[in-house]
Amino acid sequence: MCYKICYVCTGNACRSPFAECVTKQLLAAAGMNGFEVFSLGTLDWGENPRDAAMTEIAKEMGYEMSGTTTAMTRERLMEADLIIVFDEYHRNAITRELDYNHWDRIVLFNKVALNEDGPVRDPHYQTAAVYRQVAQHIENGCKQLVEQWKQQL
C-alpha cells in the first residue's frame, strides 16, 4: 500500500515544492518506502518554473527542487491520504473542492509537524534571509513529520 502525502501552498512555487523535496529525501534516507509525496498550488497560474530564490536555497541546503508549478484539482486532491497546508487560506480553498467527508485529510503544517499555531510565512518576493528562515522552518517540520510516520509504522 502507498500512503500519499500532498503539500499545498498558494502558487506551488516555494513552500509546497520545498516541503515535497525535503520530505522525499528524508523518507529515502530513512529507508521508508510506501510513500508518495507531491505538491500543488491553490492558484492556477499555468506551468511556471519554481521560485528561483527558494530553488537556490534548497540547493545550498542539499535538496533539489525541480519541476514546474501545478495547480490543485479535485482529482489530485482526492488521491491524497494527507493534505498538508501552510495557512488557513489553503485549507479554505481545498474545502471548496473536496466533499465534507474528506476534510479530515487536511492539516496545517505548523500544527501537525511542530505543534504550533499559525501559518508558515510566504517568502515569495521577500529577502534572502526570509527565504532561509522559511526553508529552515519547513525542513525542521518535515524532519518531525518523518519521525512521526516512522513511529507509526
C-alpha positions in Angstrom: 0.0 0.0 0.0 1.2 3.5 -0.8 0.4 6.4 1.5 0.0 9.6 -0.5 1.0 13.0 1.0 0.2 16.2 -0.7 1.6 19.6 0.3 -0.4 22.6 -0.8 0.6 26.3 -0.9 -0.6 29.3 -2.9 1.4 29.1 -6.1 3.3 25.8 -5.8 6.5 27.7 -6.3 8.1 28.0 -2.9 6.8 26.3 0.3 5.0 23.2 -1.0 7.6 22.1 -3.5 10.3 22.7 -1.0 8.5 20.6 1.6 8.0 17.9 -1.1 11.6 17.6 -2.0 12.7 17.7 1.7 10.2 15.0 2.6 11.1 12.8 -0.3 14.8 13.0 0.6 14.2 12.3 4.3 12.0 9.4 3.6 14.6 7.9 1.2 17.4 8.4 3.8 15.3 6.7 6.4 14.6 3.8 4.0 10.9 4.4 4.3 9.2 3.1 1.2 5.5 3.1 0.6 5.1 6.9 0.5 4.2 9.1 -2.5 4.8 12.8 -2.0 3.6 15.5 -4.3 2.7 19.2 -4.1 0.1 21.5 -5.6 -1.0 25.2 -5.5 -4.3 26.7 -4.9 -3.6 29.3 -7.6 -3.8 28.2 -11.3 -1.3 30.4 -13.0 -0.1 27.9 -15.5 3.1 25.9 -15.6 5.9 28.1 -14.4 9.4 27.4 -13.0 9.8 27.0 -9.3 10.8 30.2 -7.4 14.4 30.8 -8.2 15.4 32.1 -4.8 13.9 29.0 -3.0 15.4 26.7 -5.6 18.8 28.2 -4.8 18.4 27.9 -1.1 17.2 24.4 -1.4 20.4 23.6 -3.4 22.5 25.2 -0.7 20.8 23.0 1.9 21.4 19.9 -0.1 18.0 19.4 -1.8 17.0 19.5 -5.4 13.8 21.4 -6.0 12.7 20.8 -9.6 9.6 20.7 -11.8 7.0 23.3 -12.6 4.1 24.7 -10.7 1.0 22.6 -10.7 -2.5 23.8 -9.7 -4.7 21.7 -7.5 -7.6 19.8 -9.0 -10.3 17.9 -7.2 -8.9 14.7 -8.8 -5.4 15.2 -7.5 -6.6 16.2 -4.0 -8.8 13.1 -3.9 -5.7 10.9 -4.4 -4.1 12.2 -1.2 -4.4 10.4 2.1 -3.0 13.5 3.8 -3.1 17.1 2.6 -0.7 19.4 4.4 -1.3 23.2 4.0 0.7 26.2 5.1 -2.2 28.5 6.1 -5.9 28.7 6.6 -6.4 30.2 3.2 -5.1 27.0 1.6 -7.4 24.9 3.8 -10.4 27.0 2.8 -9.6 26.7 -0.9 -9.4 23.0 -0.6 -12.6 22.6 1.3 -14.3 24.3 -1.7 -13.0 21.4 -3.9 -13.5 18.4 -1.6 -16.6 16.9 -0.1 -17.0 17.4 3.6 -16.2 13.7 4.4 -12.7 14.3 3.1 -11.9 17.4 5.1 -10.3 15.4 7.9 -7.4 14.8 5.4 -6.4 18.5 5.6 -4.0 19.5 8.3 -2.0 22.7 8.9 1.8 22.2 8.6 2.8 24.0 11.8 0.1 22.2 13.8 0.8 18.7 12.6 4.6 19.0 12.3 5.6 21.3 15.1 2.5 21.6 17.4 2.4 25.3 16.7 -0.5 27.6 15.7 -0.4 30.0 12.8 0.7 29.9 9.2 4.1 29.3 7.6 5.3 32.7 6.3 5.2 33.0 2.5 8.8 34.1 1.5 7.8 34.9 -2.1 9.4 38.3 -3.1 11.0 38.7 0.3 14.7 38.9 1.3 17.1 36.0 1.1 17.1 35.9 4.9 13.3 35.4 4.9 13.7 32.6 2.4 16.4 30.9 4.5 14.3 31.3 7.7 11.2 29.7 6.0 13.3 26.9 4.4 14.8 26.1 7.8 11.4 26.1 9.4 9.9 23.8 6.8 12.9 21.5 6.9 12.6 21.2 10.7 8.9 20.4 10.4 9.5 17.8 7.7 12.0 16.1 9.9 9.4 15.9 12.7 6.8 14.6 10.3 9.1 11.8 9.0 9.9 10.9 12.6 6.2 10.7 13.5 5.5 8.5 10.5 8.4 6.3 11.4 7.0 5.7 14.8 3.6 4.8 13.3 5.0 2.1 11.1 
